[in-house]
Protein backbone atom coordinates (compact mmCIF):
# COMPACT_ATOMS: atom_id res chain seq x y z
CA UNK A 1 0.00 0.00 0.00
CA UNK A 2 1.28 3.43 -0.93
CA UNK A 3 1.82 5.56 2.21
CA UNK A 4 -0.14 8.80 2.53
CA UNK A 5 1.57 12.16 2.07
CA UNK A 6 1.28 13.01 5.77
CA UNK A 7 2.93 9.73 6.70
CA UNK A 8 5.72 10.31 4.18
CA UNK A 9 6.41 13.75 5.66
CA UNK A 10 6.42 12.43 9.22
CA UNK A 11 8.75 9.55 8.40
CA UNK A 12 11.11 11.91 6.54
CA UNK A 13 11.47 14.24 9.54
CA UNK A 14 11.57 11.60 12.29
CA UNK A 15 13.73 9.29 10.19
CA UNK A 16 16.15 12.12 9.45
CA UNK A 17 16.46 12.96 13.13
CA UNK A 18 17.12 9.32 14.02
CA UNK A 19 19.59 8.89 11.15
CA UNK A 20 21.73 11.83 12.24
CA UNK A 21 21.54 11.18 15.99
CA UNK A 22 22.11 7.43 15.83
CA UNK A 23 24.86 7.95 13.26
CA UNK A 24 26.90 9.88 15.82
CA UNK A 25 26.12 7.31 18.52
CA UNK A 26 27.32 4.56 16.16
CA UNK A 27 30.59 6.34 15.43
CA UNK A 28 31.39 6.84 19.12
CA UNK A 29 30.33 3.41 20.41
CA UNK A 30 31.07 0.81 17.71
CA UNK A 31 34.66 -0.43 17.22
CA UNK A 32 36.65 0.05 14.02
CA UNK A 33 36.26 -0.94 11.19
CA UNK A 34 32.47 -1.08 11.62
CA UNK A 35 32.42 2.43 13.08
CA UNK A 36 33.23 3.68 9.57
CA UNK A 37 29.62 3.01 8.56
CA UNK A 38 28.62 5.97 10.70
CA UNK A 39 31.06 8.18 8.81
CA UNK A 40 29.95 6.85 5.43
CA UNK A 41 28.42 8.82 2.57
CA UNK A 42 27.18 5.49 1.20
CA UNK A 43 25.19 4.84 4.38
CA UNK A 44 23.31 8.12 4.04
CA UNK A 45 22.76 7.66 0.32
CA UNK A 46 21.36 4.18 0.87
CA UNK A 47 19.10 5.55 3.63
CA UNK A 48 17.61 7.87 0.99
CA UNK A 49 17.35 4.92 -1.38
CA UNK A 50 15.52 2.88 1.25
CA UNK A 51 13.14 5.78 1.81
CA UNK A 52 12.36 5.85 -1.90
CA UNK A 53 11.73 2.09 -1.88
CA UNK A 54 9.32 2.52 1.01
CA UNK A 55 7.43 5.34 -0.72
CA UNK A 56 6.92 2.90 -3.61
CA UNK A 57 5.42 5.29 -6.17
CA UNK A 58 5.51 8.98 -6.95
CA UNK A 59 9.08 10.01 -7.70
CA UNK A 60 8.42 13.61 -6.62
CA UNK A 61 7.31 12.50 -3.15
CA UNK A 62 10.30 10.16 -2.88
CA UNK A 63 12.75 12.84 -3.99
CA UNK A 64 11.36 15.52 -1.65
CA UNK A 65 11.00 13.19 1.32
CA UNK A 66 14.47 11.70 0.93
CA UNK A 67 15.98 15.19 0.62
CA UNK A 68 14.23 16.24 3.85
CA UNK A 69 15.48 13.03 5.51
CA UNK A 70 19.12 13.83 4.75
CA UNK A 71 18.87 17.56 5.46
CA UNK A 72 17.31 16.95 8.90
CA UNK A 73 19.98 14.35 9.64
CA UNK A 74 22.78 16.94 9.49
CA UNK A 75 21.74 19.18 12.43
CA UNK A 76 20.57 16.07 14.30
CA UNK A 77 24.10 14.68 14.02
CA UNK A 78 25.58 17.86 15.49
CA UNK A 79 22.90 17.96 18.19
CA UNK A 80 24.00 14.49 19.26
CA UNK A 81 27.60 15.69 19.30
CA UNK A 82 26.55 18.57 21.57
CA UNK A 83 24.54 16.42 23.97
CA UNK A 84 26.91 13.46 24.16
CA UNK A 85 30.33 15.06 23.65
CA UNK A 86 29.88 18.69 24.59
CA UNK A 87 30.56 20.10 21.11
CA UNK A 88 29.46 23.61 20.18
CA UNK A 89 25.90 23.56 18.79
CA UNK A 90 26.79 26.51 16.55
CA UNK A 91 28.50 24.00 14.26
CA UNK A 92 24.99 23.01 13.13
CA UNK A 93 24.66 26.18 11.04
CA UNK A 94 28.32 26.61 10.09
CA UNK A 95 29.16 26.86 6.35
CA UNK A 96 30.41 23.26 6.31
CA UNK A 97 27.10 22.05 7.76
CA UNK A 98 25.13 24.05 5.21
CA UNK A 99 27.26 22.50 2.47
CA UNK A 100 26.45 19.03 3.76
CA UNK A 101 22.76 19.94 3.75
CA UNK A 102 23.09 21.02 0.11
CA UNK A 103 24.71 17.67 -0.67
CA UNK A 104 21.84 16.06 1.23
CA UNK A 105 19.31 17.68 -1.08
CA UNK A 106 21.18 16.43 -4.14
CA UNK A 107 21.71 12.91 -2.78
CA UNK A 108 18.14 12.74 -1.49
CA UNK A 109 16.68 13.58 -4.87
CA UNK A 110 18.92 11.16 -6.79
CA UNK A 111 18.71 8.19 -4.43
CA UNK A 112 15.10 8.78 -3.43
CA UNK A 113 14.12 8.48 -7.07
CA UNK A 114 16.42 5.47 -7.45
CA UNK A 115 14.47 3.81 -4.64
CA UNK A 116 11.20 4.14 -6.55
CA UNK A 117 12.88 2.89 -9.72
CA UNK A 118 14.05 -0.18 -7.82
CA UNK A 119 10.39 -1.20 -7.65
CA UNK A 120 9.72 -0.46 -11.31
CA UNK A 121 10.22 -2.73 -14.29
CA UNK A 122 12.77 -2.91 -17.08
CA UNK A 123 15.67 -0.51 -17.39
CA UNK A 124 14.61 1.70 -14.51
CA UNK A 125 14.93 -1.22 -12.10
CA UNK A 126 18.47 -1.83 -13.35
CA UNK A 127 19.41 1.83 -12.77
CA UNK A 128 17.66 1.77 -9.39
CA UNK A 129 19.80 -1.18 -8.29
CA UNK A 130 23.00 0.21 -9.81
CA UNK A 131 23.01 3.56 -7.97
CA UNK A 132 23.23 2.31 -4.34
CA UNK A 133 25.72 -0.35 -5.44
CA UNK A 134 27.79 2.39 -7.09
CA UNK A 135 28.14 4.40 -3.86
CA UNK A 136 29.34 1.30 -2.03
CA UNK A 137 31.82 0.49 -4.79
CA UNK A 138 33.05 4.10 -4.85
CA UNK A 139 33.56 4.07 -1.10
CA UNK A 140 35.40 0.75 -1.41
CA UNK A 141 37.72 2.40 -3.93
CA UNK A 142 38.49 5.22 -1.51
CA UNK A 143 39.25 2.73 1.26
CA UNK A 144 41.47 0.81 -1.15
CA UNK A 145 43.38 4.04 -1.77
CA UNK A 146 43.91 4.42 1.96
CA UNK A 147 45.02 0.80 2.27
CA UNK A 148 47.68 1.45 -0.37
CA UNK A 149 49.19 4.27 1.68
CA UNK A 150 52.09 3.75 4.08
CA UNK A 151 50.19 5.00 7.14
CA UNK A 152 46.85 3.29 6.56
CA UNK A 153 44.82 2.39 9.68
CA UNK A 154 44.78 -1.31 10.61
CA UNK A 155 41.79 -3.20 9.26
CA UNK A 156 40.99 -0.77 6.47
CA UNK A 157 41.04 -3.66 3.99
CA UNK A 158 37.98 -5.00 5.77
CA UNK A 159 36.11 -1.83 4.84
CA UNK A 160 36.88 -2.54 1.19
CA UNK A 161 35.52 -6.08 1.49
CA UNK A 162 32.42 -4.99 3.41
CA UNK A 163 31.53 -2.19 0.99
CA UNK A 164 31.92 -4.42 -2.06
CA UNK A 165 29.82 -7.11 -0.39
CA UNK A 166 27.08 -4.62 0.48
CA UNK A 167 27.06 -3.27 -3.08
CA UNK A 168 26.62 -6.77 -4.46
CA UNK A 169 23.95 -7.53 -1.84
CA UNK A 170 21.87 -4.54 -2.91
CA UNK A 171 21.97 -5.73 -6.52
CA UNK A 172 21.00 -9.27 -5.50
CA UNK A 173 18.05 -8.04 -3.43
CA UNK A 174 16.71 -5.53 -5.95
CA UNK A 175 17.27 -7.39 -9.23
CA UNK A 176 14.58 -9.80 -10.39
CA UNK A 177 16.74 -11.88 -12.68
CA UNK A 178 20.38 -12.80 -13.17
CA UNK A 179 20.41 -10.62 -16.29
CA UNK A 180 19.15 -7.57 -14.41
CA UNK A 181 21.69 -8.12 -11.66
CA UNK A 182 24.55 -8.49 -14.11
CA UNK A 183 23.49 -5.31 -15.92
CA UNK A 184 23.19 -3.44 -12.61
CA UNK A 185 26.71 -4.41 -11.55
CA UNK A 186 28.07 -3.48 -14.98
CA UNK A 187 26.36 -0.08 -14.75
CA UNK A 188 27.41 0.47 -11.12
CA UNK A 189 31.11 0.34 -11.97
CA UNK A 190 31.23 3.40 -14.29
CA UNK A 191 28.79 5.21 -11.98
CA UNK A 192 31.18 4.53 -9.09
CA UNK A 193 34.03 5.98 -11.14
CA UNK A 194 32.00 9.13 -11.81
CA UNK A 195 31.18 9.52 -8.11
CA UNK A 196 34.85 8.94 -7.21
CA UNK A 197 35.95 11.67 -9.60
CA UNK A 198 33.26 14.02 -8.27
CA UNK A 199 34.56 13.57 -4.72
CA UNK A 200 38.12 14.11 -5.93
CA UNK A 201 37.14 17.36 -7.65
CA UNK A 202 35.11 18.54 -4.64
CA UNK A 203 37.99 17.72 -2.29
CA UNK A 204 40.49 19.61 -4.43
CA UNK A 205 38.27 22.64 -4.96
Steps between C-alpha positions, in 0.01 A plus 500: 500500500628843407554713814304824532671836454471585870665172593779558248569844648501368856733212418736736314536733800510236775716269290742783426531584868566136589747457213714794609481435875557125484775552243704693756422243770620225264827678427580550869394157629574240230859376451699548180461401217121486543495851646581625149139433399400796714744721311389367162347697214376167363301435818312828466445454128360152555274637776351732236474205263317296763262790556422507129437124502259543789311782327449256211350739244509869422857603425434860608389389847799266527745768389361768734464267797847351461651849469325605823625179666864580424475873571344439844767240574780759485396724794383189687853361472648818647232510770610153607860620504395788727299285740737204519842660449455863594568641152390851407144495361589795276671249271149401387467817291866543405584525126625140496169379645303700245713345226419153629131591499533608136662165422213339690247662269687375194553148636143483629354584162724258308479203736139559600402470136730199462305334781173533309668375183617193690134398517433574134550273202755482221790740469394721788532208741854439375594866558325494838714205610820639348501835684522375863749234390707774335535701823620190683748419224623861494551497875684168469732665248577782742576251777722308259691823438553538873611138531766565236651782705790448740310625806166329442297410812496130593201311365420743221505211252194366678313817407577429135364146530190609692411780258539277195290231667226749587498635144456150362233424762292799393510381139403146602205623707366751248556314172231259384716292271864408451503718188374805688754445775786463255394818319470687831852403606636593157329840523605555863870487415512806268256681731739432789785645295297815433418539870867442590610773261231735633630455855856554379402825328297618801788418735750689286278803447 
